Amino acid sequence: MKPTASLGLQSQMSDPQPPNLGGFLPTTYFGPISWYSRLLRTENWRIDDREHYVKQTTRNHCLIATANGIQKLTVPVEKPSRSEERGARSEPLLTREVRLSEHGKWRAEHWNALCTAYGESPFFDYYADDLRPFFERRDWEFLFDYNMAILQKMLELIAPSNSPERGRAGNSEIKTPLSIRRGAGGEAYWQVYQQRHGFLPDLSIIDLLCCMGPEAILYL
């Protein structure tokens, strides 16, 4: 049974800031804490699936803390062939058209990296069964759909009593329930390797979740 957030700590938090009333966010692979903080302070937000794909961004990589410092985990992707998807047109590649690569063992490498980095963290064992399927199953063909499934799971773990709504009408949309909207905390939290490297800000949401567990929402 997963633990719940401390009521004592909740009572020390200031009132949440008025939420934004809308916005667009790029898709992310286990996105940075700042991305989730922005998301949870927005009443109606959409993950833009019609944006042009930008290389070397958190759309297909995340940053975690390890014994040797920050490590980047990158998801290899494949572009659609022109003959298959776009004909002879020289149009920008859309994020929703980018496929996950099936070459190499990147899923196993990412999972092993997370186990090594966070295996001794307070809450990794609580969430391991929720995270593992994203590195074992091959149910997703496109990066965008893979990231959306990850996002849905992260919101379930951050606020387990809430189930975000999802709809598609040009863009993927999720309405953040009022009960999990927060103002941005911004303060440091305990990290596994803090004594060695100092506090490392704005890592993947995985870092916050594994280190703070159900109290992660109070820091966003």
C-alpha positions in Angstrom: 0.0 0.0 0.0 1.4 3.3 -1.1 1.9 6.0 1.6 -0.1 9.3 1.6 1.0 12.8 2.0 1.6 14.1 5.5 -1.3 16.3 6.7 1.2 18.1 8.9 3.3 19.2 6.0 0.2 20.1 4.0 -0.9 22.5 6.7 2.4 24.4 6.4 1.9 25.1 2.7 0.7 28.5 1.7 -2.6 28.9 -0.3 -2.2 27.9 -3.9 -1.7 30.7 -6.4 -4.6 31.4 -8.8 -4.3 29.0 -11.7 -3.6 29.9 -15.3 -6.7 29.5 -17.5 -5.0 27.7 -20.4 -2.0 27.0 -22.4 0.0 24.6 -24.6 2.9 22.5 -23.5 5.3 20.3 -25.5 5.3 16.6 -24.9 8.1 15.3 -22.6 9.7 12.0 -21.6 9.5 11.9 -17.8 9.6 15.7 -18.0 11.5 18.1 -15.7 10.0 19.2 -12.4 9.5 22.8 -13.8 7.3 21.3 -16.6 5.1 19.5 -14.1 4.9 22.6 -11.9 3.7 24.7 -14.8 1.2 22.0 -15.8 -0.3 21.7 -12.3 -0.8 25.5 -12.1 -2.8 25.6 -15.3 -6.6 25.0 -15.3 -6.9 23.8 -18.9 -3.8 22.8 -20.7 -3.0 20.9 -23.9 -0.1 18.8 -25.0 0.5 20.1 -28.5 0.7 17.2 -31.0 0.8 19.5 -34.0 4.0 21.2 -33.1 7.2 20.8 -35.2 9.5 18.3 -33.7 12.6 19.8 -32.0 15.7 17.6 -31.6 17.8 17.4 -28.4 15.0 18.5 -26.0 13.1 16.9 -23.2 10.6 15.6 -25.8 12.8 12.5 -25.9 15.2 12.7 -23.0 15.2 13.2 -19.3 17.8 14.0 -16.6 18.4 11.9 -13.5 20.8 12.2 -10.6 23.5 9.4 -10.2 26.5 8.8 -8.1 28.6 10.4 -10.9 26.4 13.4 -11.3 23.6 14.2 -13.8 22.9 11.5 -16.5 20.8 12.1 -19.6 18.5 9.2 -20.7 17.7 9.6 -24.4 15.0 7.7 -26.3 16.2 7.0 -29.8 13.6 7.9 -32.4 12.9 7.4 -36.1 11.5 9.8 -38.6 8.8 8.6 -41.1 10.1 8.0 -44.6 8.9 10.5 -47.1 7.5 7.7 -49.3 5.5 6.4 -46.3 4.2 9.5 -44.6 4.9 12.8 -46.3 5.4 12.2 -50.0 7.8 14.5 -51.8 6.8 17.6 -49.7 9.5 19.4 -47.8 7.3 20.0 -44.7 8.6 20.2 -41.1 8.3 17.0 -39.2 5.5 17.0 -36.6 6.1 15.6 -33.1 3.2 13.2 -33.5 4.9 11.6 -36.5 8.1 10.6 -34.7 8.3 6.9 -33.9 10.2 5.1 -31.1 13.2 3.3 -32.4 13.3 -0.5 -31.9 17.0 -0.7 -32.4 19.3 -1.3 -29.4 18.4 -2.0 -25.8 17.6 1.5 -24.7 14.6 0.4 -22.6 16.7 -2.0 -20.5 19.5 0.5 -20.3 17.1 3.2 -19.0 15.5 0.9 -16.5 18.9 -0.3 -15.2 20.0 3.3 -14.9 16.9 4.2 -12.8 17.4 1.1 -10.6 21.0 2.0 -9.9 20.3 5.7 -9.4 17.2 5.4 -7.2 17.3 1.9 -5.8 18.3 3.3 -2.4 15.8 6.2 -2.5 13.0 6.1 0.0 10.2 5.6 -2.5 11.6 3.8 -5.5 10.2 0.4 -4.3 6.7 1.9 -3.9 6.6 3.0 -7.6 8.8 0.4 -9.3 5.8 -1.6 -10.5 4.2 1.5 -11.9 7.3 2.5 -13.8 8.6 -0.8 -15.0 6.0 -1.4 -17.8 7.3 1.6 -19.7 10.6 -0.1 -20.1 9.4 -3.7 -20.7 6.3 -3.3 -22.8 6.3 -2.3 -26.5 2.7 -1.1 -26.7 3.6 2.3 -28.1 4.7 3.0 -31.7 4.9 6.8 -31.5 6.9 8.9 -29.1 3.9 11.2 -28.5 1.7 8.4 -27.4 4.4 6.9 -25.3 4.9 10.2 -23.5 1.2 10.7 -23.0 0.9 7.3 -21.3 3.8 8.2 -19.1 2.2 11.6 -18.2 -1.1 9.9 -17.3 0.7 7.5 -14.9 2.8 10.3 -13.4 -0.4 12.3 -12.6 -1.9 9.2 -11.1 1.1 8.8 -8.8 1.4 12.4 -7.9 -2.3 12.7 -7.1 -3.7 9.1 -6.7 -7.2 10.3 -5.8 -7.6 12.1 -9.0 -8.0 10.8 -12.5 -7.2 13.4 -15.2 -9.5 13.7 -18.2 -8.1 13.2 -21.7 -9.6 14.2 -25.0 -8.3 14.7 -28.5 -9.6 17.5 -30.8 -6.5 18.5 -32.7 -4.5 18.4 -29.5 -4.4 16.1 -26.5 -6.0 17.8 -23.6 -6.1 17.1 -19.9 -8.0 19.2 -17.4 -6.1 19.3 -14.1 -8.5 18.8 -11.2 -8.7 21.8 -8.8 -7.7 19.7 -5.9 -4.1 19.1 -7.3 -3.4 22.6 -8.6 -0.5 24.2 -6.7 1.6 27.2 -6.7 5.3 26.7 -7.6 7.2 25.8 -4.4 10.7 26.2 -5.7 12.5 25.2 -2.6 15.1 22.4 -2.5 14.2 18.9 -1.4 16.2 15.9 -0.2 18.1 14.0 -2.9 19.9 10.7 -2.8 23.3 12.2 -3.8 23.0 15.6 -2.3 26.0 15.2 0.1 28.1 14.4 -2.9 26.9 16.9 -5.6 24.8 19.4 -3.7 21.2 20.0 -4.7 20.6 19.4 -8.4 17.6 21.4 -9.5 14.9 20.7 -12.2 15.7 17.0 -12.8 13.1 14.5 -14.1 9.9 14.2 -12.2 11.2 10.7 -11.3 13.8 12.2 -9.0 11.2 14.1 -7.1 8.8 11.2 -6.9 11.5 8.7 -5.7 12.9 11.1 -3.2 9.7 12.6 -1.8 7.0 10.1 -2.6 3.4 11.3 -2.0 4.6 14.6 -0.8 6.0 15.4 -4.2 2.8 17.3 -5.0 3.6 19.7 -2.2 6.8 20.8 -3.9 5.2 21.6 -7.3 
